[in-house]
């Protein structure tokens, strides 16, 4: 994967150059995470790079963003359920990337008990960002495809109901 798209994740998604995009949604872009320390880690990126905070969106767009984040979480849940999935965690933090995005973390029965009950960020950064967990099509492409298929079915159904 080329690394230049990382400097502008939203712009590269808008231009069709972000290789991690799984789906274009009403609330933004569903992307698989750069790291797959916990397989299925995904994000929803806003499609407007000027939006920094959830409250920068009007109420309608805010509801759409959060609804789409829930659809992404449901897609991850469905795609990861046979791998010891315990639950899905959702976060909208905004601490380091100055553009609105939401995190979807799959949590598993096989996680160490001292880590399973807390936020993902309690895992040491070197462990979360271990190069062995970096996204690659060869290692995680099938999971990415499974999430994308689930997401397509969910959005098709949800959007037809008029959200």
HUBELDA-V642018 format. One record per helix or strand. SS is the DSSP state (H for helix, E for strand). FROM is the first residue (numbers start at 1). TO is the last residue. If there is no record, write none. Layout:
ss=SS from=FROM to=TO
ss=SS from=FROM to=TO
//
This chain:
ss=H from=4 to=14
ss=E from=21 to=25
ss=E from=28 to=32
ss=E from=35 to=35
ss=E from=42 to=45
ss=H from=54 to=56
ss=H from=59 to=83
ss=E from=85 to=91
ss=E from=101 to=108
ss=H from=113 to=116
ss=H from=120 to=122
ss=H from=125 to=128
ss=H from=131 to=133
ss=E from=134 to=134
ss=H from=137 to=160
//
